């Protein structure tokens, strides 16, 4: 039986991994999934859910429009150095502490918005 045609997002995920020069294990660690699941994403026509798309875009700097539609550049422009530092440190935290940081950011943004409306 002939191998199923990969869907375009599956092919683009494979392209991203190769462009980054990562093996499946390294790529899996970067996007926070198992190595086996990375292989499934690349080797089948399995539909890619929004969570996986977000993980690839956030953790690899991929342009979401390119990943979903194939238009534009593969990678987003490089973020500023402060954001790079934040991301490197954020990735070192366990899941519980990452959630804590996200909640604190939400609180800070809310405070910022309140301060803007006061002025």
C-alpha positions as CSV (number, residue, x, y, z in Angstrom):
1,X,0.0,0.0,0.0
2,X,1.5,3.4,-0.9
3,X,2.5,5.7,1.9
4,X,0.0,8.4,2.7
5,X,0.7,12.0,1.5
6,X,1.9,14.1,4.3
7,X,-0.3,17.1,5.0
8,X,1.4,20.4,4.4
9,X,1.7,21.3,8.1
10,X,3.4,18.0,8.8
11,X,5.9,18.7,6.0
12,X,6.5,22.2,7.3
13,X,7.2,20.9,10.8
14,X,9.8,18.5,9.3
15,X,11.3,21.5,7.4
16,X,11.6,23.5,10.6
17,X,13.4,20.7,12.4
18,X,15.8,20.3,9.5
19,X,16.4,24.0,9.1
20,X,17.2,24.2,12.8
21,X,19.7,21.3,12.4
22,X,18.0,19.3,15.2
23,X,17.4,15.6,15.3
24,X,14.0,14.3,16.4
25,X,15.0,14.0,20.0
26,X,16.4,17.5,20.2
27,X,13.3,18.9,18.4
28,X,11.0,17.0,20.7
29,X,12.7,18.5,23.8
30,X,12.5,22.0,22.3
31,X,8.8,21.8,21.7
32,X,8.1,19.8,24.9
33,X,6.7,16.5,23.4
34,X,8.0,13.0,23.2
35,X,10.5,11.9,20.5
36,X,8.0,9.3,19.4
37,X,5.3,11.9,18.9
38,X,7.6,14.1,16.9
39,X,8.2,11.1,14.6
40,X,4.4,10.6,14.2
41,X,3.9,14.3,13.4
42,X,6.5,14.1,10.6
43,X,5.7,10.7,9.2
44,X,2.0,10.7,9.0
45,X,-0.9,12.8,7.8
46,X,-2.1,13.2,11.4
47,X,-3.9,16.5,11.8
48,X,-1.8,19.0,13.8
49,X,-3.7,20.6,16.6
50,X,-3.4,24.2,17.7
51,X,-1.4,23.3,20.8
52,X,1.4,21.7,18.7
53,X,1.4,24.7,16.3
54,X,1.7,27.1,19.3
55,X,4.6,25.0,20.7
56,X,6.5,25.0,17.4
57,X,6.0,28.7,16.9
58,X,6.8,29.8,20.4
59,X,9.7,27.5,21.1
60,X,11.3,27.6,17.6
61,X,10.5,31.2,16.6
62,X,8.4,30.0,13.6
63,X,6.0,32.4,11.8
64,X,2.5,30.9,12.5
65,X,1.1,32.0,9.2
66,X,3.9,30.2,7.4
67,X,3.4,27.1,9.4
68,X,-0.4,27.0,8.9
69,X,-0.6,28.4,5.3
70,X,2.9,28.3,3.8
71,X,3.0,32.0,3.3
72,X,5.6,34.5,4.5
73,X,9.0,33.7,6.0
74,X,9.6,30.5,8.0
75,X,10.9,32.3,11.0
76,X,9.8,35.4,12.8
77,X,12.3,38.2,13.1
78,X,14.7,37.7,16.0
79,X,13.2,39.0,19.2
80,X,15.0,41.6,21.3
81,X,17.8,40.4,23.6
82,X,15.7,41.0,26.7
83,X,13.0,38.7,25.4
84,X,15.6,36.1,24.5
85,X,16.8,36.2,28.1
86,X,13.3,35.9,29.5
87,X,12.6,32.9,27.2
88,X,15.8,31.1,28.1
89,X,15.1,31.5,31.8
90,X,11.4,30.6,31.4
91,X,12.2,27.4,29.6
92,X,14.4,26.3,32.6
93,X,11.4,26.5,35.0
94,X,9.2,23.5,35.7
95,X,5.6,23.6,34.6
96,X,4.2,24.8,37.9
97,X,6.6,27.8,38.0
98,X,5.9,28.6,34.3
99,X,2.2,28.9,35.2
100,X,3.1,31.1,38.1
101,X,5.1,33.4,35.9
102,X,2.3,33.6,33.4
103,X,-0.2,34.5,36.1
104,X,2.1,37.2,37.4
105,X,2.5,38.7,33.9
106,X,-1.3,38.8,33.6
107,X,-1.5,40.7,36.9
108,X,1.2,43.1,35.8
109,X,-0.6,43.8,32.5
110,X,-3.8,44.4,34.3
111,X,-2.1,46.9,36.6
112,X,-0.5,48.6,33.6
113,X,-3.9,49.0,31.9
114,X,-5.5,50.4,35.1
115,X,-2.6,52.9,35.3
116,X,-3.1,54.0,31.7
117,X,-6.8,54.7,32.3
118,X,-6.0,56.8,35.3
119,X,-3.8,59.2,33.3
